[in-house]
Amino acid sequence: MTAEGFLEGRRLQLARGVLLQCIMGGYPAAKFYGSDDGDLALVADPAQIHPLPWSEEPRALAICDADELTGESSNLSTRGQLKKVIARYAALGLAPVVATELEFFVFAPNTDPTQPFQPPVGLDGRREDGHSAFSVSSNNGLRPFFSEVYKCMAALGLPRDTFMHEMGVSQFEINLLHGDPLLLADQTFLFKHLLKEVALKHGLTVVCMAKPLAHTPGSSMHIHQSIVEIGSGKNVFSDTDGQPTAMFRHFIGGQQAGMADFTALFAPNVNSYQRLCHPFASPNNACWSHDNRAAGLRIPASSPVARRVENRLPGADANPYLAIAASLAAGLYGIEHELEPSEAIQGEFDVPDNLSLPCTLHAALERLKRSQLAKELFGTEFIEGYIASKTMELTSFFDEITPWERRVLAAQA
């Protein structure tokens, strides 16, 4: 909308069904968003109004809550769902603290989607071949791109912790500083938007698919989680002697209880399961461990004050609001019901059947469809609408015949 209209306080309304729009642009049946498809109000968060530093003409972006016209948050809003989870913690005198680690690929423009992505041509005239993991080399020619990324992050108030070249070809990772879950979800969303916009200016393509390249590690969005007491700021996962508390165990127990039911929320696309079924440190399980990257729930080595639980299931393609909400809601469910986790695993291990997770989008949606826990924590309207939208996407995928099928199966008798 115009700056004048925004500053005058003009209300911006949006059809309710847009919150269930699938990634191809279509919508599930109207019954999933109120039948008459009435309007929602988009209410800007005053703390999340940002002039866009990469825009040549003055433009600003406002992150909004999607509220019903009666004033309450829409059940279909993922940002609203996260705010509800945070409020449930606050009612117990607790505040969750999270940090996200986001991985992504930087590619040359890909004008033909039937062809694989390629890294950009570097300063040495070559394309990266995969030997630059964790390197400080700049021969990939991306320094001007990342310099602008850093400047834009500073302009948007996005503090960064560490940044590195990851294991994949032209793959990178940034760690955002830990803090309030809603703030971190906003920052993760803004960062992904920033990446794509700045890449276009530099003739590049940033891809946040979970698995854009075969035989290459996928991209994750690991979520680090701890809980502090409101007021004192004490980490409730550690006692006065620095030992793990019962609340720490119960939080892990809740994570384990919810991971299979919530897999479709953490891994929302067909491609998500390419990452999980070819696990380069991308565990498709609900096991937990001390500092073992093969476990879906990892307890990083840290001091007692920084004791936290890392959920390694979400991919870079996950909705940060929904993934954080689902992970924290599962942990809170464990605390409220005093759930005990399984035994911690170390070293190489076989995943017990009860801790394995769905390995396709179809299986994940079927699990979510049967989940009373998901409906209890997020409401029937949201879960059924989400399933309807994702089922449309899965059906669209099955409507296409892939090159693999033509190449391998056409000659079969």
HELIX and SHEET records of a PDB file:
HELIX    1   1 ALA A    3  LEU A    7  1                                   5    
HELIX    2   2 ARG A   16  LEU A   20  5                                   5    
HELIX    3   3 ALA A   30  TYR A   33  5                                   4    
HELIX    4   4 THR A   78  ALA A   90  1                                  13    
HELIX    5   5 ARG A  143  LEU A  156  1                                  14    
HELIX    6   6 PRO A  181  LYS A  201  1                                  21    
HELIX    7   7 ALA A  246  MET A  259  1                                  14    
HELIX    8   8 THR A  263  PHE A  266  1                                   4    
HELIX    9   9 SER A  272  CYS A  277  1                                   6    
HELIX   10  10 PRO A  304  ALA A  306  5                                   3    
HELIX   11  11 PRO A  320  GLU A  336  1                                  17    
HELIX   12  12 ASP A  353  LEU A  355  5                                   3    
HELIX   13  13 LEU A  361  ARG A  370  1                                  10    
HELIX   14  14 GLN A  372  PHE A  378  1                                   7    
HELIX   15  15 THR A  380  PHE A  398  1                                  19    
HELIX   16  16 PRO A  403  TRP A  404  1                                   2    
HELIX   17  17 GLU A  405  LEU A  409  3                                   5    
SHEET    1   A 3 LEU A  12  ALA A  15  0                                        
SHEET    2   A 3 ASP A  39  PRO A  51 -1                                        
SHEET    3   A 3 ALA A  60  GLU A  68 -1                                        
SHEET    1   B 4 ARG A 160  HIS A 165  0                                        
SHEET    2   B 4 GLN A 171  LEU A 176 -1                                        
SHEET    3   B 4 LEU A  94  PHE A 107 -1                                        
SHEET    4   B 4 THR A 205  VAL A 207 -1                                        
SHEET    1   C 7 ARG A 160  HIS A 165  0                                        
SHEET    2   C 7 GLN A 171  LEU A 176 -1                                        
SHEET    3   C 7 LEU A  94  PHE A 107 -1                                        
SHEET    4   C 7 MET A 221  GLU A 229 -1                                        
SHEET    5   C 7 VAL A 309  ASN A 311 -1                                        
SHEET    6   C 7 LEU A 297  ILE A 299 -1                                        
SHEET    7   C 7 TRP A 288  HIS A 290  1                                        
END                                                                             
